[in-house]
Amino acid sequence: MERYVHIRCCGKASKQSMTQSSSVFLAGMLLLSSIFGCALEKPSAPSWDVDVAIPLISKVYTMAEIADEEDAIGSDSTGTLFFEQSSDLDAYTVGDQLDIDDMNDTFSMQLGTFTIDAPGAEFVSVELREIYPGADALHGQTVIIPGFNFATAKKPMNAYDNFAYVVIESGNITIRVTNNLIIPLGSPITVEVWDTFADTLIVTISNPIQIDPGTTSSFSKDLAGKRLPNSLSIRMVGASPGSGGNPVLVDASSRYDMSGEISELTASEALAKVPSQTVSNEDFVTISDSVSVVEAVVDNGMILLQVTGGMPLDAWIRYELPDFIDMAGVVLVDSFFVRRNTNVSNTINLANFTLRPQMADFTQQQIRFRWRARTIDTGDQMALVRATDVMGAAFSVRDMRFASITGKLGQQDIDISQDDIEFDIPADLDSIFFETARLELVLNTTINFPTNISLTIEGQNEKGGVSYLSVNEMIEAADQPGVPSTRIIILDQQNSNINEFISILPNLVKIAGKFTLGDPDWIGTVTKDDFVDGVVKITAPFSFRLPAQTIDSDVADIEIDEDVRENIIKHLANGAFFTEVTNHLPIGATVEVVFGDLDSSLVFEQPLLRIGPFGAAAPTMDQEGYVRTPKVTEFTFDLTEEQMQTFLRTPLYSGVRVFLEGTNNQFIKVRASDFIEIKAYTIIKVNVNGD
């Protein structure tokens, strides 16, 4: 702004341009001094009027300056201003949330039918005198022996030494008869097997055969279901045709032999010397979670295997988990010893094993558990063993977490609890209303599964205002497992209440919710190191509704050179106040200028001098709603000598109060180049004469 000093010398006026306030005052002093160099028309005391311009205010307030000073305000390539706030979201890693529920099941394995060593054959002999009463009287004679019937006494065999008794599940008893007599035996022949001590009949074997002298015949019988003691007796009941009418030499001591042999013996119960037995089972534990695993690397987890030794036999337990493979590609196999009738616990650390179960639908997939018990031979000791003897196993999968999973996920939640986000909201924006707004959620994800994000965004301002946004969007899977892909979610007035949210100008934002992984039709990979992070950015162009309001400028000091001040005080006459307001804002305004001394905080409340108010009309707008050309308004106010005295005070403070008319509830648009400029200066008329 140019400043002017008007000088009237010898009746003629001259004008010099000055551009700085200090130059004005210096020029004034120089002009006062140089007047003595003027040519005089007559020898009289000179006199003249000097107009001294004192600059008071020269300030341009642009929207660009506001934007530069406020981080929350920016402008685009067209100069359109917008409110913008952004903040990084916390990184949410999958971490230890790749887990499955604990699995518990119990299994049992019966000993079942077991084998015992078949005892050897035991023999008994029957002499002729025992079946033919006349044998002793005819001993040594050659006679004809007539046919006869006979029944022997029960002939005990030697006790079997490998069992006390046995309940036979399957097995046969074979009776062999070797006829060393001089007469045939039979037909028929019946062999009875008796319990020696209980004197009870166990089995009867009948055969319509004849055993000729010098021949052997066998009799077999199935013993299934029979309880067989170790002491047996054999009795034969039958007939003999005698010598068939031919005389024979009678030997009363001649005999026939019988042997009893048990073969292919399995038992359901026995008090016996039990050789090593092997029994095995394959059992299954169901994965109840909504997951179908193709392959998963275990980060942490264990199987607790508790075996109850319900069998009366010591045993080695060998187990196999064919779905768990170690880093060398070997199936998980181990074994441990269980003493008879005791319990044993065994912990299996699954860390770093890879789970590769057989494919199945959700909640149908199973972990296989194969186990085998090999009992220890009892040696010379007998044990009471039953087929119903049971060995139990409690199978518990605990704390199973995965480092990675490849497969199908039905649902896997990752909880979100975002740290509070603080926004630095300019105080000057507290009355702005936004016509449009946009929230951009830029997410970076390495998760190779479709992910549903469900968020509640709560905004709070310092006045207690609260507003909420809801986000429920599906995020596409990362293009490659472990490689970040960017996904963008946009909330605007078409799909949210973003305008309501931004209208409170939140300075604190809270985000809570969850990511839900999984798609039953998608096979992907997710690892514990996979993450989701990003940025939340809120933008709102400054198309706003502005209510009528008052804005006070900062209070400024006015300083006048002391020499100039003294000369003005001696010769002060009157003056005027000039102001020029250039309005390039899309609303009208009224301006008031105030001056005060002593206390700068009281300039607006208790001014010494108030000038105005004076109006600054709104400029012309173009079809798009932007300012086309500024509106320049000039004002001049005459000041009395008393009012002029205000400007000679020290200290002296000034302030500008702008009354904005508001937009009458209509939307307006602004650009960074929009401004309002206020210039103000006072011209003091000083009368100087030669006296």
Secondary structure by P-SEA (a helix, b strand, c coil): cbbbbbbbcccbbbbbbbccaaaaaaaaaaaaaacccccccccccccbbbbbbbbcbbbbbcaaaaaaaccccccccccbbbbbbbbbccccccccccccccccbbbbbbccccccccccbbbbbbccccccccccccccccccccccccccccccccccccccccccccbbbbbbbbbccccccccbbbbbbcccccccccbbbbbcccccccbbbbbbbbbcccccccbbbbbbbbccccccccccccccccbbbbbbbbcccccccccccccbbbbbbbbbbbbcccccccbbbbcbbbbbbbbbccccbbbbbbbbcccccccccccccbbbbbcccbbbbbbbbcccbbbbccccccccbbbbbbbbbbbcccccccccccccbbbbbbbbbcccccccccccccbbbbbbbccbbbbbcccccccccccbbbbbbbbbbccccbbbbbbbbbbbcccccccbbbbbbbbcccccccbbbbbbbbbccccccccccccccccbbbbbbbbbbbbcccccccccccbbbbbbbbbbccbbbbccccccccbbbbbccaaaaaaaaacccccbbbbbbbbcccccbbbbbbbbccccccccccccccccccccccccccccccccbbbbbbbbbbbccccccccccccbbbbbbbbbcccccbbbbbccccbbbbbbbbbbbbbbccc
